[in-house]
Amino acid sequence: MAVFVGTSGWQYRDWRGVLYPEGVPQRRWLEEYARSFAAVENNNAFYRLPERATFAEWRERTPEGFVMAVKASRYLTHVKRLKDPEEPVRRLLGRAAGLGDRLGPVLLQLPPTLRADAGLLDAVLGCFPAGVRVAVEPRHASWWTDGTAAVLSGHGAALCWADRGSRPVAPLWRTADWGYLRLHEGRARPFPSYGRQALLTWADRLAESWPDRADVFVFLNNDTGGAAVRNAGSFIRAVEARGRTVAVPAERAGRPETAGQEGRHSSHE
């Protein structure tokens, strides 16, 4: 049981020189990423769901214990808007099964224009087998009701905690015995970095809300300029300082080095 910290995606050209050494070809970036972090959120699956063989290849390229969360296809969340979920969920899980034991939670990020419908959400979550963890990130204020919390809790699904502008944009409900946090955009320099105090505050929230035996997944989505890489490393140190166990890459006993260097101006809010 641990806190899994990583970034939302790994294929960013401006991470060369931040996380990826100049001599490492792009086709080897996942292996290089997995030397620094024990988890990643695959957000490209939202735009185009990869084939099962691609997921299987990612499994072979990552070490034992590595976790890949998968953002559900926009066909389910944005085109179908959660209606008729059986086939899209079946296709998603059939392909993601190629990850085998590397498969982490599935993230359902709902459109900001999708108003609350507890029945739709209940039907979608009912399509996932009990062994699959699902996190839900609603983005319309109408979802913040007892009914939404009850549906999530009934399925053991986690409400995705989310931050934009160094502030929570969702209620900090615990609806499952595990957690999921996405940090989208900070207010520090260089933009969109998170400052030291913002990261410490989130580390405090996790430590206060979750026992060390719980799995909590944290992904930095502020990829521009490598901010996510630097902030993820700083966040790992903050969580460790609060006595929480952080998942580390299988081949490394210490915290990330390349990823753990905080940006020069990142402490300014």
Buried (B, 14 or more C-beta within 10 A) or exposed (E): EBBBBBBBBBEBEEBBEBBBEEEEEEEEBBEBBBBBBBBBBBBBBBEEBBEBEBBBBBBEBBBEBBBBBBBBBBBBBBEBBBEEBEEBBEBBBEBBEBBEEBBBBBBBBBBEEBEBBBEBBBBBBEBBEEEBBBBBBBBEEEBBEEBBBEBBBEBBBBBBBBBBEBEBBBBEBBBBEBBBBBBBBBBBBBEBBBBBEBBBBBBEBBBEBBEEEBBBBBBBBBBBBBBBBBBBBBBBBBBBEBEBEBBBBBEBEEBBEBBBBBBEEBBBB
